[in-house]
Amino acid sequence: MDKKIFSKEDFEDLSENIYEAVMVVAQRARRIGKDQKDQIEQFLGEMETDGEENTGTVLDEKLKNEILKMKKPTVLAIEEMLEGELKYSYKGQS
């Protein structure tokens, strides 16, 4: 898996306050993490209702492969911020 290195300078151009940017990324990462958890639970539900006689190791391998395909929530949120896909505003502002 490729490692990505993000620097403070990457965020300075995106926000007036780097701490603000970090908070926005953290909130988005939590949402992504919840979505990924829901996907895993849905995958498990589908595996259980397949009607196949799955042994624990087959199920574990399939789940492991699905999880390994997913990027970390924090990396996804940072990428969204750096690509300009993640927007935020204050309450009362448009």
C-alpha positions as CSV (number, residue, x, y, z in Angstrom):
1,M,0.0,0.0,0.0
2,D,1.4,3.4,-1.0
3,K,2.0,5.8,1.9
4,K,1.0,9.4,1.4
5,I,2.7,12.2,3.3
6,F,0.8,15.4,3.8
7,S,2.4,18.5,5.1
8,K,1.1,21.5,7.0
9,E,1.7,23.6,3.9
10,D,-0.8,21.5,2.0
11,F,-3.6,22.9,4.3
12,E,-2.4,26.5,4.7
13,D,-3.6,27.4,1.2
14,L,-7.0,25.9,1.8
15,S,-8.0,27.7,5.0
16,E,-7.2,30.8,6.9
17,N,-6.8,28.7,10.0
18,I,-5.1,25.3,9.8
19,Y,-6.9,24.1,13.0
20,E,-10.2,24.8,11.3
21,A,-9.2,22.7,8.3
22,V,-8.1,19.9,10.6
23,M,-11.5,19.9,12.4
24,V,-13.4,19.8,9.1
25,V,-11.2,16.9,7.9
26,A,-11.7,15.1,11.2
27,Q,-15.5,15.4,11.0
28,R,-15.5,14.1,7.4
29,A,-13.2,11.2,8.4
30,R,-15.7,10.2,11.1
31,R,-18.5,10.2,8.6
32,I,-16.5,8.2,6.1
33,G,-15.5,5.7,8.8
34,K,-19.2,5.2,9.7
35,D,-20.1,4.7,6.1
36,Q,-17.3,2.1,5.8
37,K,-18.5,0.3,8.9
38,D,-22.0,0.2,7.4
39,Q,-20.6,-1.2,4.2
40,I,-18.8,-3.9,6.1
41,E,-22.0,-4.8,8.1
42,Q,-24.0,-4.9,4.9
43,F,-21.3,-7.2,3.3
44,L,-21.5,-9.5,6.4
45,G,-25.3,-9.5,6.1
46,E,-25.1,-10.5,2.5
47,M,-22.6,-13.2,3.3
48,E,-24.8,-14.7,6.0
49,T,-27.9,-14.7,3.7
50,D,-26.1,-16.2,0.7
51,G,-27.5,-19.6,1.5
52,E,-24.0,-21.0,1.1
53,E,-22.3,-23.1,3.8
54,N,-19.4,-20.8,4.5
55,T,-16.8,-21.8,6.9
56,G,-15.4,-19.1,9.2
57,T,-12.1,-18.9,7.3
58,V,-13.8,-18.3,4.0
59,L,-15.9,-15.6,5.5
60,D,-12.9,-14.1,7.3
61,E,-10.9,-14.1,4.0
62,K,-13.6,-12.4,2.0
63,L,-14.1,-9.8,4.8
64,K,-10.4,-9.2,5.1
65,N,-10.1,-8.6,1.3
66,E,-13.0,-6.1,1.4
67,I,-11.5,-4.2,4.3
68,L,-8.0,-4.2,2.6
69,K,-9.5,-2.5,-0.5
70,M,-10.8,0.4,1.6
71,K,-8.6,3.5,2.1
72,K,-8.3,4.8,5.6
73,P,-11.1,7.4,6.4
74,T,-8.6,10.1,7.4
75,V,-6.7,9.7,4.1
76,L,-9.9,9.9,2.1
77,A,-11.0,13.0,4.0
78,I,-7.6,14.7,3.5
79,E,-7.7,13.9,-0.2
80,E,-11.2,15.4,-0.5
81,M,-10.0,18.6,1.2
82,L,-6.9,18.9,-1.0
83,E,-8.9,18.2,-4.2
84,G,-11.4,20.9,-3.3
85,E,-14.3,18.4,-2.9
86,L,-14.8,19.1,0.8
87,K,-16.5,22.5,1.4
88,Y,-17.5,24.0,4.7
89,S,-19.1,27.2,6.0
90,Y,-20.1,28.7,9.3
91,K,-23.7,28.7,10.5
92,G,-25.5,31.7,9.1
93,Q,-23.1,32.1,6.2
94,S,-23.8,31.0,2.6
